[in-house]
Amino acid sequence: MGLTWGGADCRKLAETFGTPLYVYDAGIIKARCRELRTTFLERWPNTSVHYAGKAFLTRATARLIADEGLGLDVVSGGEMYTAFSADFPPERIEFNGNAKSREELDMAVRSGVGRIIVDHADEIPVIEHLAEKYGRVQNILIRVAPGVDAHTHKAIATGQTDSKFGFPAGGKMLTDAISSAQQCGHINLTGLHFHVGSQLFDNQDYVMAVNKTLELVKALKDEQGFITHELNMGGGFGAVISPDVPAMRSEFYTDIMMKTLIEGCERLGLEVPHVILEPGRWIVSEAGITLYRVENIKELSGVTYIAVNGGMADNPRIALYGAEYVGVNIDEPHAKPYNREGNTRVSVVGKCCESGDVLIEDAKLPYLKAGDIIALYNSGAYTFSMASNYNCLPRPAVVFVENGDARLVVERQSMEELIRGQYL
Ligand SMILES: Cc1ncc(COP(=O)(O)O)c(C=O)c1O
């Protein structure tokens, strides 16, 4: 029996839509949203979840997230534009990012986004000016780096004090920014934000971040009279690499975060703030697979290369930070790995002109031949959203499947689109 995804036959999907192909089981994305609703939003009062669109944002994703009742975290004008094009309610959008342009801030304030997460003091006068111009009071939070070195790859750790993101906790830079925001007539500074890193499997990183941030909240209250009404604790929940590995449960993170927060507030005499979370990867990674066609197989001494028709252009995560994937042959997903005589390693490699263009470094795959189709499990996060046109490879299509039905949500890029806007 061949591989099905969301009830749809993967071979048929590959034949209908071509490869490489991003395939998402929309039912899994919805189930994740619902899990957050039952285990977090309904369990803990005064909380919100904003899906981090950077993990995977298309118009259809934005619509699905809106229908599931979550908010959306965006980090660029492009993400905002995508969300607005799907009628995402602006008041449920927050605008994050460490290098926001004036134009992006203008778009955010003009459109009425619910919150802007300030990452640099220079944003404050710009937001004040824009909010006055558009006759609004803009809610903002200030991002802090709480000084937590999260247990993850350094490329996706963001909570350490020398991070490029946010204000180091407890410095003059932060207290000055708070004072400056407090003096603005068109800004409502509601609280603080932190995000310590991505792909976290240890909930103690969050415990440390909450405790450190509460000390800061207390100091800011005592020394500056600043009350943290809202606390955004970021995203970062881990995604596992295959359907054979039990998924991380959201309450593994949220229960301990909320208990630490509530106990800490009690201990320090603080009011419990409204809590916002921004998970991205955990909502979409395990819903997505990517289908590739095997182009050829090269057997060398010590290594066999299985070369496929995609690679780092549609999934740069392996090259960027050593992400790991599990692949299967869609025609026999449960087949045992084939041991090629004398070869210790089987690597699935892409078609890009870099030796680092690897999809699976040490794959456990059955005997394969050219024309077979491989599915890369749990590749729904930071793949489509990080895709490039390196080597002028057109970006693959995206298909949503649910209960056996498939619908195209992003067309495969055409050659014409590749050269659109280019002049001789
Ligand atoms: C500020 C912020 N929030 C949320 C996220 C989402 O992280 P994840 O997809 O790991 O949940 C990120 C990821 O980089 C981030 O920088």
The ligand as a Gaussian input file, in Angstrom:
#p B3LYP/6-31G(d) Opt

LIG

0 1
 C        9.624000      36.362000      17.537000
 C        9.322000      34.989000      17.096000
 N        8.151000      34.444000      17.455000
 C        7.821000      33.194000      17.065000
 C        8.666000      32.431000      16.299000
 C        8.222000      31.075000      15.870000
 O        9.069000      30.084000      16.286000
 P        8.652000      28.575000      16.023000
 O        8.308000      28.444000      14.602000
 O        9.842000      27.791000      16.410000
 O        7.481000      28.293000      16.916000
 C        9.907000      32.957000      15.921000
 C       10.843000      32.166000      15.103000
 O       11.864000      32.561000      14.667000
 C       10.248000      34.278000      16.324000
 O       11.414000      34.828000      15.984000

